[in-house]
């Protein structure tokens, strides 16, 4: 039997990688079950929106453009990334906010406005849970509001609302985490154009018996992208 088995190769690869500097990103995978889903618009009238938004919406400044599909690109504990399609909103200012089931704006969820480039659609709109919140913080958002205005600081001339069942929490539990590992090359390897990307997928529950052997962590399985399972 060849002693240099696939398992041995994986261990050697891990040893090499652990000796190199890394860039990595940890996040939960599909935390609220929203990844890839298109959000459904609600049928709120302009008069209702005017009351709900306390004058933020100005029908006299109405914009003729429209929002198209709103699709969830990323759904993690602390972040929501939306892909927003639009029509005739070039150079308009786009932003959003979320509310709980009580109808109150959730100021703990932060976002910044974006300017829609000419002829560019869709664009990304990112919402983040405030990093200053206590570790035990947990929230649920029920409604998403999207706004468009002619310029920064101007009243919204276009408003749409969407149903949103998004969960938020500060704590990132190890069993929910998927880590994208990108090795950073050193010396001569820095001239290479292709770099391997590893995805570390933990089991449903992490074993309390994980140990370090020869600088190799024995525990969650590492999969090289494109490698047969």
N, C-alpha and C positions, 0 to 999 in steps of 0.2 A: 504494500500500500504506500502510495506517495505521501510522505509526511507533510509535504507542503500543500495542505488542503486549503479550500476556500476560507475556512475559519481562521487558519494561520495567516493567510494573506490579509484578511480583515484586521487581525490583531496588529500585523506589521504596519498596515496603512494607518491605523489609529495611532500607533507610536510615532510615526513620522509626522502626522498632522498635529499631534499634541505638542510637538517641538517647534511648531511654526506659529507666528502671530495670526490672529483671526479677526474677522469682522463677523458679527452674528446678530440676529434679531430673534427675540423670543415673543411668542404670542399664542393665544388660544386659537384653535381652528374652528371657525364657524360657531362662535360662542353662543349666539342667540338663534342659530338656525337660519340666518338671513343671507348667507353668501350666495351670490348669483341670482337672488330673487328680485323681481321687478316690483317696486312699491306701487300700491293701488291708490290713485287719486280719490279724494273725497269730493262730494258735490256741495260745497259751501257757496252760498250766494255772496255777491259783493257787499250787500248791506250787512249780512251776518259777519263777514270778515271785518268790516269797518268797526262794528261794535266790539268784536273779539280782540282786535288789535289796538284798540284805543286811539284811533286816528293815524296809526302808522301807515295804513293803506289810504292813498289819495286817489279817488276815481277820476278827479280832474286831471291827474297826471298819468292817466292810463297808458300803458305801453301795448302796442299791437302785437308784439311777439308772443310766443308760447313756449311752455316747457313740454318736452317730449317724454321719453322713457327715463325713469329714475331707477337705476339698478345698483344693488349693493355689491361693491367690489371687495370690501374687507369688513369683517365683523369680529372684533376681539373684545376683551374685557374693557379696555380703555379707549377704544377707537372705532369709529364708523367712517368708512370711505364710500362715497356715493359717486356713481358715474351719471351725470345729468346731461341729457340731450335737450337741445333747444332749437328754435327757429326764429329768425329775425331779431335776435338779441345781441348782435355784434356790438362790441364796445359798451355793453350795458354792465352794470355792477350786479353780481349775483351773490346772495348769501342765504343763510338759513338759521333756524332754531328748532329746538325740540321742546315738547311739553309732556307732562305726565298725564295720567288719567284724570287728575283733578283739574285740568285745564290751565295749570300754572306753568309759566316758562321755567325751564330748568337751567338756571344760571351756572350750575356746576359743569355743564357741557359747553366747551369752548369751540369756537370756529372763527374763521376770518373770511372776509369777502374776497371774491375773485372777479376779474374783468374778463368777459367773454371775448376771446380773440376773433378777428374777422374770419368767417368761414370755418371756424373750429368748433366741432361738436362730435362727441360729448366732451365735457370737462369734469375734472374731479373736484368734489367738495368734501372736506375732511372735518369731522367732529372729534374732539378729544375730551376725555374726562380730566378735569383739573387735577394736576399732579400734587397739589397742596392739600388735597382732601385726606381725611383720616383713612387708615388702612382698611377699616371695617366698613367703609362706605359701599352701599349697594343701591342702585336706582333702576327704574324701569321707565322708558319713554314710550308714549302711546301715539303721539302725533308729530309729524314733521311739517314745518312751514318752510316753503321756498319763496324768496322774494327777488325781484329784479327792479332796479331803478336806473334812471337815465345817467346819474353820476353819483359819486361818493357823497354821502350826506343828504341826498335828495330822498323824498318820501318814496316808498315802494309804489310802482305803477303797475306791477303784476304780482299776484300772490296765488299760490296753489298749496293745498294741504294734502297730506298723504297719511294713510294708516301706517304706523310703525310700532312693531313689538320688539323693541330693543332693550336688552338687559345690559347693565353696566356694573362693574365692581373694581375696586382698587387692587384687591389681591389677585395675583396670578398664580393659580394652583399648578404645581409641577405636573400633575397627570394630564392637564389640559394643554400643556405647552408643546409647540412644534418649533424647533430651532433650525433656522437656515444658516449653515456654516459655510463661509467663503474663505478658504485659505489665502493668506497674503504671501506672495512669493518673495524670496530673498535672494540676493546675489544674482547669479546667472539666470535663475529661474524667473526673475522679473521680466526678462525679455520675451517670455512665452506669451502667446496671444490667447490661449485657451486655459481656463482654470477650472478645476473640478468643483462642483457644488454638492455638499452633503446635506441630507435632511435627516435630523435625529428625531425619530418618532418614539416617544415613551410608551410603555405598555399601559393598559387601563389603570393600573395602580403601580406606583414605583415600589420596588423591593427595598426593604430596610437593610438588606444585606449586601448592597452594592459596595465594592471595594476597589482600591487602586492597585493594579499589579503592573510593575514595570512601566509606570506612567500611563497605563491604559485603564480607563474606567470600565468596569464590567457591570453592565446593567442594560439601559435602553439600547435597542438595536439601531445601528447606523445603516442607511441605505444610500448607495451612490446612484444619482439620477441616471436612468437608462439601464441600470443593472436588473436582471431578472430577479423576481422575488423568490 
